[in-house]
Amino acid sequence: MNRFEGGGHREAKIRYLDGDYQIQSPGAFVTCAITGSTIPVDELRYWSVARQEAYADCAASLEADKRAGILPNQTRA
């Protein structure tokens, strides 16, 4: 689906799967769970299956894992 195929300016409802996702309700974008920024559906690359959240980039995904307690909050130098 591209940004011209229905959905217009609405937020998409997506079910996040391992390595893929299913669009349950068409839309042009999803919202990053960490930054609050909008992510065009055709540019969505990062999400959590367990938390069913989308992320704008790998840094946001890493931060979400830290907040969830999956990763330590500090890295070693």
N, CA, C, O and CB atoms as a CASP TS submission, in Angstrom:
PFRMAT TS
TARGET T0000
AUTHOR 0000-0000-0000
METHOD Language model
MODEL 1
PARENT N/A
ATOM      1  N   MET     1       0.844  -1.178   0.000  1.00  0.00           N
ATOM      2  CA  MET     1       0.000   0.000   0.000  1.00  0.00           C
ATOM      3  C   MET     1       0.883   1.233   0.000  1.00  0.00           C
ATOM      4  O   MET     1       1.840   1.311   0.771  1.00  0.00           O
ATOM      5  CB  MET     1      -0.957   0.003   1.213  1.00  0.00           C
ATOM      6  N   ASN     2       0.579   2.186  -0.846  1.00  0.00           N
ATOM      7  CA  ASN     2       1.330   3.437  -0.809  1.00  0.00           C
ATOM      8  C   ASN     2       0.456   4.542  -0.247  1.00  0.00           C
ATOM      9  O   ASN     2      -0.718   4.311   0.042  1.00  0.00           O
ATOM     10  CB  ASN     2       1.844   3.815  -2.212  1.00  0.00           C
ATOM     11  N   ARG     3       0.998   5.726  -0.086  1.00  0.00           N
ATOM     12  CA  ARG     3       0.264   6.791   0.585  1.00  0.00           C
ATOM     13  C   ARG     3      -0.918   7.315  -0.214  1.00  0.00           C
ATOM     14  O   ARG     3      -1.685   8.130   0.298  1.00  0.00           O
ATOM     15  CB  ARG     3       1.187   7.917   0.888  1.00  0.00           C
ATOM     16  N   PHE     4      -1.087   6.870  -1.456  1.00  0.00           N
ATOM     17  CA  PHE     4      -2.211   7.317  -2.267  1.00  0.00           C
ATOM     18  C   PHE     4      -3.346   6.305  -2.305  1.00  0.00           C
ATOM     19  O   PHE     4      -4.393   6.585  -2.888  1.00  0.00           O
ATOM     20  CB  PHE     4      -1.747   7.607  -3.666  1.00  0.00           C
ATOM     21  N   GLU     5      -3.168   5.147  -1.704  1.00  0.00           N
ATOM     22  CA  GLU     5      -4.179   4.093  -1.702  1.00  0.00           C
ATOM     23  C   GLU     5      -5.012   4.157  -0.440  1.00  0.00           C
ATOM     24  O   GLU     5      -4.747   3.416   0.507  1.00  0.00           O
ATOM     25  CB  GLU     5      -3.527   2.717  -1.834  1.00  0.00           C
ATOM     26  N   GLY     6      -5.983   4.998  -0.402  1.00  0.00           N
ATOM     27  CA  GLY     6      -6.867   5.100   0.754  1.00  0.00           C
ATOM     28  C   GLY     6      -6.135   5.577   1.983  1.00  0.00           C
ATOM     29  O   GLY     6      -4.909   5.690   1.979  1.00  0.00           O
ATOM     30  N   GLY     7      -6.862   5.850   3.013  1.00  0.00           N
ATOM     31  CA  GLY     7      -6.229   6.252   4.262  1.00  0.00           C
ATOM     32  C   GLY     7      -6.011   7.742   4.372  1.00  0.00           C
ATOM     33  O   GLY     7      -6.137   8.300   5.462  1.00  0.00           O
ATOM     34  N   GLY     8      -5.686   8.404   3.273  1.00  0.00           N
ATOM     35  CA  GLY     8      -5.509   9.852   3.289  1.00  0.00           C
ATOM     36  C   GLY     8      -4.619  10.343   4.395  1.00  0.00           C
ATOM     37  O   GLY     8      -3.421  10.062   4.423  1.00  0.00           O
ATOM     38  N   HIS     9      -5.216  11.084   5.311  1.00  0.00           N
ATOM     39  CA  HIS     9      -4.448  11.692   6.403  1.00  0.00           C
ATOM     40  C   HIS     9      -4.761  11.031   7.741  1.00  0.00           C
ATOM     41  O   HIS     9      -4.544  11.620   8.800  1.00  0.00           O
ATOM     42  CB  HIS     9      -4.737  13.194   6.484  1.00  0.00           C
ATOM     43  N   ARG    10      -5.274   9.802   7.684  1.00  0.00           N
ATOM     44  CA  ARG    10      -5.598   9.074   8.907  1.00  0.00           C
ATOM     45  C   ARG    10      -4.419   8.224   9.361  1.00  0.00           C
ATOM     46  O   ARG    10      -3.530   7.879   8.583  1.00  0.00           O
ATOM     47  CB  ARG    10      -6.833   8.193   8.695  1.00  0.00           C
ATOM     48  N   GLU    11      -4.447   7.903  10.652  1.00  0.00           N
ATOM     49  CA  GLU    11      -3.441   6.976  11.186  1.00  0.00           C
ATOM     50  C   GLU    11      -3.882   5.546  10.897  1.00  0.00           C
ATOM     51  O   GLU    11      -5.038   5.184  11.112  1.00  0.00           O
ATOM     52  CB  GLU    11      -3.232   7.191  12.722  1.00  0.00           C
ATOM     53  N   ALA    12      -2.957   4.754  10.414  1.00  0.00           N
ATOM     54  CA  ALA    12      -3.234   3.345  10.128  1.00  0.00           C
ATOM     55  C   ALA    12      -3.269   2.552  11.427  1.00  0.00           C
ATOM     56  O   ALA    12      -2.576   2.889  12.386  1.00  0.00           O
ATOM     57  CB  ALA    12      -2.174   2.760   9.166  1.00  0.00           C
ATOM     58  N   LYS    13      -4.064   1.515  11.456  1.00  0.00           N
ATOM     59  CA  LYS    13      -4.067   0.559  12.565  1.00  0.00           C
ATOM     60  C   LYS    13      -3.380  -0.690  12.041  1.00  0.00           C
ATOM     61  O   LYS    13      -3.811  -1.292  11.058  1.00  0.00           O
ATOM     62  CB  LYS    13      -5.539   0.248  13.093  1.00  0.00           C
ATOM     63  N   ILE    14      -2.296  -1.067  12.721  1.00  0.00           N
ATOM     64  CA  ILE    14      -1.445  -2.150  12.217  1.00  0.00           C
ATOM     65  C   ILE    14      -1.235  -3.210  13.294  1.00  0.00           C
ATOM     66  O   ILE    14      -1.080  -2.895  14.474  1.00  0.00           O
ATOM     67  CB  ILE    14      -0.084  -1.596  11.742  1.00  0.00           C
ATOM     68  N   ARG    15      -1.233  -4.462  12.868  1.00  0.00           N
ATOM     69  CA  ARG    15      -0.846  -5.583  13.727  1.00  0.00           C
ATOM     70  C   ARG    15       0.575  -5.949  13.338  1.00  0.00           C
ATOM     71  O   ARG    15       0.835  -6.361  12.207  1.00  0.00           O
ATOM     72  CB  ARG    15      -1.832  -6.821  13.580  1.00  0.00           C
ATOM     73  N   TYR    16       1.496  -5.795  14.288  1.00  0.00           N
ATOM     74  CA  TYR    16       2.912  -6.037  14.020  1.00  0.00           C
ATOM     75  C   TYR    16       3.242  -7.507  14.221  1.00  0.00           C
ATOM     76  O   TYR    16       2.917  -8.088  15.256  1.00  0.00           O
ATOM     77  CB  TYR    16       3.796  -5.163  14.926  1.00  0.00           C
ATOM     78  N   LEU    17       3.886  -8.102  13.232  1.00  0.00           N
ATOM     79  CA  LEU    17       4.261  -9.509  13.239  1.00  0.00           C
ATOM     80  C   LEU    17       5.778  -9.622  13.126  1.00  0.00           C
ATOM     81  O   LEU    17       6.464  -8.619  12.930  1.00  0.00           O
ATOM     82  CB  LEU    17       3.560 -10.278  12.086  1.00  0.00           C
ATOM     83  N   ASP    18       6.300 -10.838  13.247  1.00  0.00           N
ATOM     84  CA  ASP    18       7.732 -11.073  13.067  1.00  0.00           C
ATOM     85  C   ASP    18       8.098 -10.842  11.602  1.00  0.00           C
ATOM     86  O   ASP    18       7.689 -11.615  10.735  1.00  0.00           O
ATOM     87  CB  ASP    18       8.123 -12.515  13.515  1.00  0.00           C
ATOM     88  N   GLY    19       8.852  -9.802  11.319  1.00  0.00           N
ATOM     89  CA  GLY    19       9.332  -9.532   9.968  1.00  0.00           C
ATOM     90  C   GLY    19       8.301  -8.987   9.004  1.00  0.00           C
ATOM     91  O   GLY    19       8.603  -8.804   7.825  1.00  0.00           O
ATOM     92  N   ASP    20       7.093  -8.723   9.470  1.00  0.00           N
ATOM     93  CA  ASP    20       6.040  -8.216   8.598  1.00  0.00           C
ATOM     94  C   ASP    20       4.970  -7.565   9.465  1.00  0.00           C
ATOM     95  O   ASP    20       5.048  -7.595  10.693  1.00  0.00           O
ATOM     96  CB  ASP    20       5.434  -9.356   7.716  1.00  0.00           C
ATOM     97  N   TYR    21       3.990  -6.988   8.829  1.00  0.00           N
ATOM     98  CA  TYR    21       2.853  -6.440   9.565  1.00  0.00           C
ATOM     99  C   TYR    21       1.606  -6.545   8.699  1.00  0.00           C
ATOM    100  O   TYR    21       1.684  -6.668   7.476  1.00  0.00           O
ATOM    101  CB  TYR    21       3.113  -4.963   9.984  1.00  0.00           C
ATOM    102  N   GLN    22       0.455  -6.494   9.361  1.00  0.00           N
ATOM    103  CA  GLN    22      -0.828  -6.534   8.676  1.00  0.00           C
ATOM    104  C   GLN    22      -1.546  -5.216   8.927  1.00  0.00           C
ATOM    105  O   GLN    22      -1.678  -4.782  10.071  1.00  0.00           O
ATOM    106  CB  GLN    22      -1.689  -7.742   9.153  1.00  0.00           C
ATOM    107  N   ILE    23      -2.003  -4.590   7.868  1.00  0.00           N
ATOM    108  CA  ILE    23      -2.770  -3.353   8.010  1.00  0.00           C
ATOM    109  C   ILE    23      -4.207  -3.742   8.305  1.00  0.00           C
ATOM    110  O   ILE    23      -4.873  -4.369   7.481  1.00  0.00           O
ATOM    111  CB  ILE    23      -2.672  -2.454   6.722  1.00  0.00           C
ATOM    112  N   GLN    24      -4.680  -3.367   9.481  1.00  0.00           N
ATOM    113  CA  GLN    24      -6.038  -3.689   9.884  1.00  0.00           C
ATOM    114  C   GLN    24      -7.015  -2.582   9.516  1.00  0.00           C
ATOM    115  O   GLN    24      -8.194  -2.840   9.271  1.00  0.00           O
ATOM    116  CB  GLN    24      -6.089  -3.950  11.372  1.00  0.00           C
ATOM    117  N   SER    25      -6.520  -1.350   9.479  1.00  0.00           N
ATOM    118  CA  SER    25      -7.321  -0.202   9.077  1.00  0.00           C
ATOM    119  C   SER    25      -6.401   0.720   8.278  1.00  0.00           C
ATOM    120  O   SER    25      -5.409   1.211   8.815  1.00  0.00           O
ATOM    121  CB  SER    25      -7.955   0.541  10.327  1.00  0.00           C
ATOM    122  N   PRO    26      -6.716   0.962   7.001  1.00  0.00           N
ATOM    123  CA  PRO    26      -5.822   1.766   6.161  1.00  0.00           C
ATOM    124  C   PRO    26      -5.592   3.171   6.713  1.00  0.00           C
ATOM    125  O   PRO    26      -6.464   3.769   7.342  1.00  0.00           O
ATOM    126  CB  PRO    26      -6.385   1.863   4.764  1.00  0.00           C
ATOM    127  N   GLY    27      -4.415   3.660   6.459  1.00  0.00           N
ATOM    128  CA  GLY    27      -4.044   5.009   6.859  1.00  0.00           C
ATOM    129  C   GLY    27      -2.718   5.365   6.229  1.00  0.00           C
ATOM    130  O   GLY    27      -2.052   4.515   5.639  1.00  0.00           O
ATOM    131  N   ALA    28      -2.339   6.608   6.352  1.00  0.00           N
ATOM    132  CA  ALA    28      -1.116   7.096   5.729  1.00  0.00           C
ATOM    133  C   ALA    28       0.106   6.946   6.623  1.00  0.00           C
ATOM    134  O   ALA    28       1.235   6.931   6.132  1.00  0.00           O
ATOM    135  CB  ALA    28      -1.282   8.536   5.346  1.00  0.00           C
ATOM    136  N   PHE    29      -0.110   6.834   7.940  1.00  0.00           N
ATOM    137  CA  PHE    29       1.029   6.851   8.864  1.00  0.00           C
ATOM    138  C   PHE    29       0.688   6.096  10.137  1.00  0.00           C
ATOM    139  O   PHE    29      -0.464   5.741  10.388  1.00  0.00           O
ATOM    140  CB  PHE    29       1.442   8.298   9.199  1.00  0.00           C
ATOM    141  N   VAL    30       1.740   5.859  10.945  1.00  0.00           N
ATOM    142  CA  VAL    30       1.607   5.391  12.322  1.00  0.00           C
ATOM    143  C   VAL    30       2.423   6.351  13.183  1.00  0.00           C
ATOM    144  O   VAL    30       3.202   7.149  12.661  1.00  0.00           O
ATOM    145  CB  VAL    30       2.097   3.885  12.491  1.00  0.00           C
ATOM    146  N   THR    31       2.246   6.276  14.481  1.00  0.00           N
ATOM    147  CA  THR    31       2.942   7.185  15.390  1.00  0.00           C
ATOM    148  C   THR    31       4.017   6.432  16.160  1.00  0.00           C
ATOM    149  O   THR    31       3.771   5.345  16.684  1.00  0.00           O
ATOM    150  CB  THR    31       1.949   7.852  16.365  1.00  0.00           C
ATOM    151  N   CYS    32       5.205   7.012  16.226  1.00  0.00           N
ATOM    152  CA  CYS    32       6.311   6.419  16.981  1.00  0.00           C
ATOM    153  C   CYS    32       5.966   6.437  18.471  1.00  0.00           C
ATOM    154  O   CYS    32       5.582   7.474  19.012  1.00  0.00           O
ATOM    155  CB  CYS    32       7.648   7.183  16.712  1.00  0.00           C
ATOM    156  N   ALA    33       6.105   5.282  19.128  1.00  0.00           N
ATOM    157  CA  ALA    33       5.782   5.152  20.541  1.00  0.00           C
ATOM    158  C   ALA    33       6.752   5.912  21.447  1.00  0.00           C
ATOM    159  O   ALA    33       6.409   6.209  22.591  1.00  0.00           O
ATOM    160  CB  ALA    33       5.766   3.698  20.924  1.00  0.00           C
ATOM    161  N   ILE    34       7.922   6.224  20.976  1.00  0.00           N
ATOM    162  CA  ILE    34       8.927   6.911  21.785  1.00  0.00           C
ATOM    163  C   ILE    34       8.970   8.404  21.500  1.00  0.00           C
ATOM    164  O   ILE    34       8.931   9.212  22.427  1.00  0.00           O
ATOM    165  CB  ILE    34      10.293   6.307  21.541  1.00  0.00           C
ATOM    166  N   THR    35       9.050   8.778  20.229  1.00  0.00           N
ATOM    167  CA  THR    35       9.218  10.191  19.876  1.00  0.00           C
ATOM    168  C   THR    35       7.910  10.918  19.606  1.00  0.00           C
ATOM    169  O   THR    35       7.853  12.146  19.680  1.00  0.00           O
ATOM    170  CB  THR    35      10.094  10.305  18.672  1.00  0.00           C
ATOM    171  N   GLY    36       6.855  10.164  19.293  1.00  0.00           N
ATOM    172  CA  GLY    36       5.584  10.787  18.949  1.00  0.00           C
ATOM    173  C   GLY    36       5.518  11.298  17.521  1.00  0.00           C
ATOM    174  O   GLY    36       4.509  11.865  17.102  1.00  0.00           O
ATOM    175  N   SER    37       6.599  11.096  16.776  1.00  0.00           N
ATOM    176  CA  SER    37       6.620  11.551  15.383  1.00  0.00           C
ATOM    177  C   SER    37       5.808  10.611  14.502  1.00  0.00           C
ATOM    178  O   SER    37       5.601   9.446  14.839  1.00  0.00           O
ATOM    179  CB  SER    37       8.068  11.648  14.863  1.00  0.00           C
ATOM    180  N   THR    38       5.353  11.136  13.371  1.00  0.00           N
ATOM    181  CA  THR    38       4.599  10.293  12.450  1.00  0.00           C
ATOM    182  C   THR    38       5.559   9.574  11.509  1.00  0.00           C
ATOM    183  O   THR    38       6.589  10.120  11.112  1.00  0.00           O
ATOM    184  CB  THR    38       3.574  11.131  11.647  1.00  0.00           C
ATOM    185  N   ILE    39       5.205   8.349  11.163  1.00  0.00           N
ATOM    186  CA  ILE    39       6.017   7.512  10.280  1.00  0.00           C
ATOM    187  C   ILE    39       5.115   7.104   9.119  1.00  0.00           C
ATOM    188  O   ILE    39       4.127   6.403   9.335  1.00  0.00           O
ATOM    189  CB  ILE    39       6.610   6.246  11.038  1.00  0.00           C
ATOM    190  N   PRO    40       5.431   7.523   7.894  1.00  0.00           N
ATOM    191  CA  PRO    40       4.634   7.054   6.758  1.00  0.00           C
ATOM    192  C   PRO    40       4.672   5.523   6.710  1.00  0.00           C
ATOM    193  O   PRO    40       5.727   4.919   6.902  1.00  0.00           O
ATOM    194  CB  PRO    40       5.161   7.663   5.417  1.00  0.00           C
ATOM    195  N   VAL    41       3.536   4.908   6.456  1.00  0.00           N
ATOM    196  CA  VAL    41       3.454   3.450   6.464  1.00  0.00           C
ATOM    197  C   VAL    41       4.470   2.828   5.513  1.00  0.00           C
ATOM    198  O   VAL    41       5.056   1.791   5.822  1.00  0.00           O
ATOM    199  CB  VAL    41       2.046   3.000   6.090  1.00  0.00           C
ATOM    200  N   ASP    42       4.678   3.453   4.364  1.00  0.00           N
ATOM    201  CA  ASP    42       5.628   2.869   3.409  1.00  0.00           C
ATOM    202  C   ASP    42       7.087   3.055   3.827  1.00  0.00           C
ATOM    203  O   ASP    42       7.986   2.562   3.145  1.00  0.00           O
ATOM    204  CB  ASP    42       5.417   3.481   2.040  1.00  0.00           C
ATOM    205  N   GLU    43       7.340   3.756   4.937  1.00  0.00           N
ATOM    206  CA  GLU    43       8.694   3.914   5.460  1.00  0.00           C
ATOM    207  C   GLU    43       8.876   3.209   6.807  1.00  0.00           C
ATOM    208  O   GLU    43       9.928   3.340   7.433  1.00  0.00           O
ATOM    209  CB  GLU    43       9.026   5.393   5.602  1.00  0.00           C
ATOM    210  N   LEU    44       7.876   2.475   7.251  1.00  0.00           N
ATOM    211  CA  LEU    44       7.928   1.775   8.537  1.00  0.00           C
ATOM    212  C   LEU    44       8.931   0.629   8.480  1.00  0.00           C
ATOM    213  O   LEU    44       8.804  -0.274   7.652  1.00  0.00           O
ATOM    214  CB  LEU    44       6.533   1.245   8.924  1.00  0.00           C
ATOM    215  N   ARG    45       9.922   0.668   9.357  1.00  0.00           N
ATOM    216  CA  ARG    45      10.969  -0.356   9.376  1.00  0.00           C
ATOM    217  C   ARG    45      11.199  -0.968  10.759  1.00  0.00           C
ATOM    218  O   ARG    45      11.743  -2.067  10.865  1.00  0.00           O
ATOM    219  CB  ARG    45      12.257   0.235   8.876  1.00  0.00           C
ATOM    220  N   TYR    46      10.790  -0.265  11.816  1.00  0.00           N
ATOM    221  CA  TYR    46      11.082  -0.713  13.178  1.00  0.00           C
ATOM    222  C   TYR    46       9.800  -0.805  13.993  1.00  0.00           C
ATOM    223  O   TYR    46       8.994   0.125  14.011  1.00  0.00           O
ATOM    224  CB  TYR    46      12.080   0.238  13.862  1.00  0.00           C
ATOM    225  N   TRP    47       9.618  -1.958  14.680  1.00  0.00           N
ATOM    226  CA  TRP    47       8.456  -2.130  15.551  1.00  0.00           C
ATOM    227  C   TRP    47       8.738  -3.240  16.539  1.00  0.00           C
ATOM    228  O   TRP    47       9.704  -3.991  16.402  1.00  0.00           O
ATOM    229  CB  TRP    47       7.179  -2.440  14.730  1.00  0.00           C
ATOM    230  N   SER    48       7.871  -3.332  17.545  1.00  0.00           N
ATOM    231  CA  SER    48       7.949  -4.400  18.533  1.00  0.00           C
ATOM    232  C   SER    48       6.704  -5.268  18.403  1.00  0.00           C
ATOM    233  O   SER    48       5.580  -4.772  18.480  1.00  0.00           O
ATOM    234  CB  SER    48       8.085  -3.826  19.980  1.00  0.00           C
ATOM    235  N   VAL    49       6.911  -6.554  18.208  1.00  0.00           N
ATOM    236  CA  VAL    49       5.800  -7.502  18.161  1.00  0.00           C
ATOM    237  C   VAL    49       5.204  -7.636  19.562  1.00  0.00           C
ATOM    238  O   VAL    49       3.983  -7.627  19.718  1.00  0.00           O
ATOM    239  CB  VAL    49       6.269  -8.891  17.620  1.00  0.00           C
ATOM    240  N   ALA    50       6.048  -7.758  20.570  1.00  0.00           N
ATOM    241  CA  ALA    50       5.587  -7.966  21.945  1.00  0.00           C
ATOM    242  C   ALA    50       4.770  -6.780  22.459  1.00  0.00           C
ATOM    243  O   ALA    50       3.748  -6.966  23.120  1.00  0.00           O
ATOM    244  CB  ALA    50       6.780  -8.210  22.865  1.00  0.00           C
ATOM    245  N   ARG    51       5.223  -5.559  22.155  1.00  0.00           N
ATOM    246  CA  ARG    51       4.535  -4.366  22.651  1.00  0.00           C
ATOM    247  C   ARG    51       3.563  -3.766  21.640  1.00  0.00           C
ATOM    248  O   ARG    51       2.802  -2.856  21.971  1.00  0.00           O
ATOM    249  CB  ARG    51       5.545  -3.327  23.045  1.00  0.00           C
ATOM    250  N   GLN    52       3.589  -4.280  20.391  1.00  0.00           N
ATOM    251  CA  GLN    52       2.721  -3.771  19.323  1.00  0.00           C
ATOM    252  C   GLN    52       2.864  -2.257  19.194  1.00  0.00           C
ATOM    253  O   GLN    52       1.887  -1.510  19.238  1.00  0.00           O
ATOM    254  CB  GLN    52       1.248  -4.147  19.594  1.00  0.00           C
ATOM    255  N   GLU    53       4.140  -1.827  19.031  1.00  0.00           N
ATOM    256  CA  GLU    53       4.480  -0.413  18.893  1.00  0.00           C
ATOM    257  C   GLU    53       5.364  -0.215  17.678  1.00  0.00           C
ATOM    258  O   GLU    53       6.140  -1.094  17.301  1.00  0.00           O
ATOM    259  CB  GLU    53       5.182   0.113  20.162  1.00  0.00           C
ATOM    260  N   ALA    54       5.233   0.954  17.071  1.00  0.00           N
ATOM    261  CA  ALA    54       6.081   1.346  15.947  1.00  0.00           C
ATOM    262  C   ALA    54       7.139   2.329  16.447  1.00  0.00           C
ATOM    263  O   ALA    54       6.924   3.049  17.423  1.00  0.00           O
ATOM    264  CB  ALA    54       5.233   1.977  14.795  1.00  0.00           C
ATOM    265  N   TYR    55       8.294   2.347  15.757  1.00  0.00           N
ATOM    266  CA  TYR    55       9.385   3.252  16.119  1.00  0.00           C
ATOM    267  C   TYR    55       9.912   3.959  14.881  1.00  0.00           C
ATOM    268  O   TYR    55       9.982   3.368  13.803  1.00  0.00           O
ATOM    269  CB  TYR    55      10.521   2.486  16.822  1.00  0.00           C
ATOM    270  N   ALA    56      10.280   5.215  15.037  1.00  0.00           N
ATOM    271  CA  ALA    56      10.747   6.033  13.922  1.00  0.00           C
ATOM    272  C   ALA    56      12.084   5.556  13.373  1.00  0.00           C
ATOM    273  O   ALA    56      12.336   5.655  12.172  1.00  0.00           O
ATOM    274  CB  ALA    56      10.861   7.475  14.353  1.00  0.00           C
ATOM    275  N   ASP    57      12.942   5.039  14.250  1.00  0.00           N
ATOM    276  CA  ASP    57      14.279   4.614  13.821  1.00  0.00           C
ATOM    277  C   ASP    57      14.842   3.626  14.832  1.00  0.00           C
ATOM    278  O   ASP    57      14.191   3.292  15.821  1.00  0.00           O
ATOM    279  CB  ASP    57      15.230   5.834  13.660  1.00  0.00           C
ATOM    280  N   CYS    58      16.060   3.165  14.571  1.00  0.00           N
ATOM    281  CA  CYS    58      16.647   2.155  15.457  1.00  0.00           C
ATOM    282  C   CYS    58      16.949   2.726  16.846  1.00  0.00           C
ATOM    283  O   CYS    58      16.898   1.992  17.832  1.00  0.00           O
ATOM    284  CB  CYS    58      17.928   1.590  14.837  1.00  0.00           C
ATOM    285  N   ALA    59      17.259   4.011  16.937  1.00  0.00           N
ATOM    286  CA  ALA    59      17.516   4.626  18.243  1.00  0.00           C
ATOM    287  C   ALA    59      16.252   4.611  19.101  1.00  0.00           C
ATOM    288  O   ALA    59      16.324   4.355  20.303  1.00  0.00           O
ATOM    289  CB  ALA    59      18.026   6.073  18.069  1.00  0.00           C
ATOM    290  N   ALA    60      15.113   4.878  18.504  1.00  0.00           N
ATOM    291  CA  ALA    60      13.844   4.843  19.236  1.00  0.00           C
ATOM    292  C   ALA    60      13.519   3.412  19.660  1.00  0.00           C
ATOM    293  O   ALA    60      13.012   3.191  20.760  1.00  0.00           O
ATOM    294  CB  ALA    60      12.698   5.422  18.370  1.00  0.00           C
ATOM    295  N   SER    61      13.803   2.452  18.805  1.00  0.00           N
ATOM    296  CA  SER    61      13.580   1.047  19.127  1.00  0.00           C
ATOM    297  C   SER    61      14.464   0.617  20.297  1.00  0.00           C
ATOM    298  O   SER    61      14.005  -0.078  21.203  1.00  0.00           O
ATOM    299  CB  SER    61      13.852   0.163  17.898  1.00  0.00           C
ATOM    300  N   LEU    62      15.715   1.027  20.275  1.00  0.00           N
ATOM    301  CA  LEU    62      16.650   0.723  21.361  1.00  0.00           C
ATOM    302  C   LEU    62      16.167   1.345  22.674  1.00  0.00           C
ATOM    303  O   LEU    62      16.210   0.696  23.719  1.00  0.00           O
ATOM    304  CB  LEU    62      18.069   1.236  21.014  1.00  0.00           C
ATOM    305  N   GLU    63      15.711   2.591  22.625  1.00  0.00           N
ATOM    306  CA  GLU    63      15.201   3.271  23.821  1.00  0.00           C
ATOM    307  C   GLU    63      13.978   2.544  24.378  1.00  0.00           C
ATOM    308  O   GLU    63      13.839   2.420  25.595  1.00  0.00           O
ATOM    309  CB  GLU    63      14.843   4.737  23.498  1.00  0.00           C
ATOM    310  N   ALA    64      13.104   2.068  23.517  1.00  0.00           N
ATOM    311  CA  ALA    64      11.919   1.324  23.963  1.00  0.00           C
ATOM    312  C   ALA    64      12.325   0.044  24.680  1.00  0.00           C
ATOM    313  O   ALA    64      11.739  -0.309  25.703  1.00  0.00           O
ATOM    314  CB  ALA    64      11.003   0.994  22.768  1.00  0.00           C
ATOM    315  N   ASP    65      13.323  -0.651  24.152  1.00  0.00           N
ATOM    316  CA  ASP    65      13.810  -1.869  24.807  1.00  0.00           C
ATOM    317  C   ASP    65      14.423  -1.555  26.163  1.00  0.00           C
ATOM    318  O   ASP    65      14.250  -2.321  27.111  1.00  0.00           O
ATOM    319  CB  ASP    65      14.837  -2.579  23.922  1.00  0.00           C
ATOM    320  N   LYS    66      15.127  -0.453  26.267  1.00  0.00           N
ATOM    321  CA  LYS    66      15.699  -0.044  27.558  1.00  0.00           C
ATOM    322  C   LYS    66      14.585   0.251  28.559  1.00  0.00           C
ATOM    323  O   LYS    66      14.642  -0.194  29.705  1.00  0.00           O
ATOM    324  CB  LYS    66      16.609   1.201  27.387  1.00  0.00           C
ATOM    325  N   ARG    67      13.580   0.995  28.127  1.00  0.00           N
ATOM    326  CA  ARG    67      12.464   1.339  29.014  1.00  0.00           C
ATOM    327  C   ARG    67      11.691   0.101  29.449  1.00  0.00           C
ATOM    328  O   ARG    67      11.155   0.057  30.557  1.00  0.00           O
ATOM    329  CB  ARG    67      11.521   2.322  28.323  1.00  0.00           C
ATOM    330  N   ALA    68      11.632  -0.896  28.587  1.00  0.00           N
ATOM    331  CA  ALA    68      10.921  -2.134  28.902  1.00  0.00           C
ATOM    332  C   ALA    68      11.754  -3.063  29.786  1.00  0.00           C
ATOM    333  O   ALA    68      11.255  -4.091  30.243  1.00  0.00           O
ATOM    334  CB  ALA    68      10.534  -2.855  27.619  1.00  0.00           C
ATOM    335  N   GLY    69      13.029  -2.706  30.031  1.00  0.00           N
ATOM    336  CA  GLY    69      13.893  -3.522  30.865  1.00  0.00           C
ATOM    337  C   GLY    69      14.553  -4.673  30.138  1.00  0.00           C
ATOM    338  O   GLY    69      15.143  -5.553  30.764  1.00  0.00           O
ATOM    339  N   ILE    70      14.456  -4.671  28.821  1.00  0.00           N
ATOM    340  CA  ILE    70      15.073  -5.735  28.026  1.00  0.00           C
ATOM    341  C   ILE    70      16.575  -5.525  27.900  1.00  0.00           C
ATOM    342  O   ILE    70      17.335  -6.491  27.837  1.00  0.00           O
ATOM    343  CB  ILE    70      14.436  -5.802  26.635  1.00  0.00           C
ATOM    344  N   LEU    71      17.003  -4.272  27.863  1.00  0.00           N
ATOM    345  CA  LEU    71      18.417  -3.920  27.742  1.00  0.00           C
ATOM    346  C   LEU    71      18.817  -3.039  28.921  1.00  0.00           C
ATOM    347  O   LEU    71      17.967  -2.347  29.481  1.00  0.00           O
ATOM    348  CB  LEU    71      18.699  -3.195  26.391  1.00  0.00           C
ATOM    349  N   PRO    72      20.086  -3.047  29.310  1.00  0.00           N
ATOM    350  CA  PRO    72      20.529  -2.147  30.376  1.00  0.00           C
ATOM    351  C   PRO    72      20.431  -0.696  29.923  1.00  0.00           C
ATOM    352  O   PRO    72      20.519  -0.406  28.730  1.00  0.00           O
ATOM    353  CB  PRO    72      21.973  -2.476  30.801  1.00  0.00           C
ATOM    354  N   ASN    73      20.250   0.210  30.873  1.00  0.00           N
ATOM    355  CA  ASN    73      20.102   1.636  30.546  1.00  0.00           C
ATOM    356  C   ASN    73      21.406   2.299  30.133  1.00  0.00           C
ATOM    357  O   ASN    73      21.388   3.330  29.461  1.00  0.00           O
ATOM    358  CB  ASN    73      19.530   2.372  31.723  1.00  0.00           C
ATOM    359  N   GLN    74      22.539   1.722  30.525  1.00  0.00           N
ATOM    360  CA  GLN    74      23.817   2.325  30.170  1.00  0.00           C
ATOM    361  C   GLN    74      24.677   1.287  29.455  1.00  0.00           C
ATOM    362  O   GLN    74      24.633   0.095  29.757  1.00  0.00           O
ATOM    363  CB  GLN    74      24.544   2.873  31.431  1.00  0.00           C
ATOM    364  N   THR    75      25.455   1.777  28.505  1.00  0.00           N
ATOM    365  CA  THR    75      26.385   0.897  27.806  1.00  0.00           C
ATOM    366  C   THR    75      27.778   1.128  28.364  1.00  0.00           C
ATOM    367  O   THR    75      28.078   2.199  28.893  1.00  0.00           O
ATOM    368  CB  THR    75      26.351   1.142  26.268  1.00  0.00           C
ATOM    369  N   ARG    76      28.624   0.119  28.241  1.00  0.00           N
ATOM    370  CA  ARG    76      30.005   0.251  28.704  1.00  0.00           C
ATOM    371  C   ARG    76      30.839   0.941  27.656  1.00  0.00           C
ATOM    372  O   ARG    76      30.605   0.797  26.456  1.00  0.00           O
ATOM    373  CB  ARG    76      30.605  -1.116  29.042  1.00  0.00           C
ATOM    374  N   ALA    77      31.814   1.692  28.119  1.00  0.00           N
ATOM    375  CA  ALA    77      32.697   2.422  27.206  1.00  0.00           C
ATOM    376  C   ALA    77      33.840   1.553  26.747  1.00  0.00           C
ATOM    377  O   ALA    77      34.685   2.001  25.973  1.00  0.00           O
ATOM    378  CB  ALA    77      33.238   3.680  27.870  1.00  0.00           C
TER
END
